[in-house]
Amino acid sequence: MPYRRTENVVRRLAARHEAIMAAAREIATDGGMVALQIAPVAERAGIATGTVYRYFPSKADLVAALVAALAEQEMAALEAAAKAAPGPLSALAAVITAFAARALAQRRLAIALFCEPVESDVDRARLRYRHALASEFEKLIRRALETGRLPDQDAALAAPALLGALIEGLIGTRAPPVPADPGQARARVQMLTLFALRALGVIDARARGLVVQTELPEPTGGS
């Protein structure tokens, strides 16, 4: 019996943690990290403010945990896109497309993950995410190089340059607003994917073919 009670406690604690994280994500999606405060998170999660503090002693702890969780989800989505592709170059195109589509669909959240001013502890979590993204791009570029699908280049330099171009084109201060029309949003993602493939040296006809063949992920909600 004591073992069963322990299991119940573990499940209850996990359910509360999940509710807190879900509420935090909703608030960050609507208003960014600046809107993420303990009391509103508790209210949206339907639990007491003191309970949230037992899990996260400060706002910075909560925000850092949210950034880490979001980064893990995004990396899993990109890895799934790469695995579903039939070859190294199509895997690279699929990951670029998935990253662009997801950032455009949740632009406010993407800004929070990359650009919004935050505490140093939170920024360290964001930097880990950025490094993971650059590493994923570098891995895929190297695979394409090894199979002769890309012209010779420095993958360690190309990967962060590619990531920077995508971030600036999607959520930078000069990036245009998110199109309300799904067809226009799709066209923007395809244009950015085409730009990225051309920048990596894929000949235009091949790059266009990859863009057409690559399926966009289902929308996950926007802001």
Helices and strands as residue ranges (DSSP letters): H 2-31, G 33-35, H 38-45, H 49-55, H 59-84, H 88-105, H 107-114, H 120-146, H 155-171, H 182-199, H 204-213
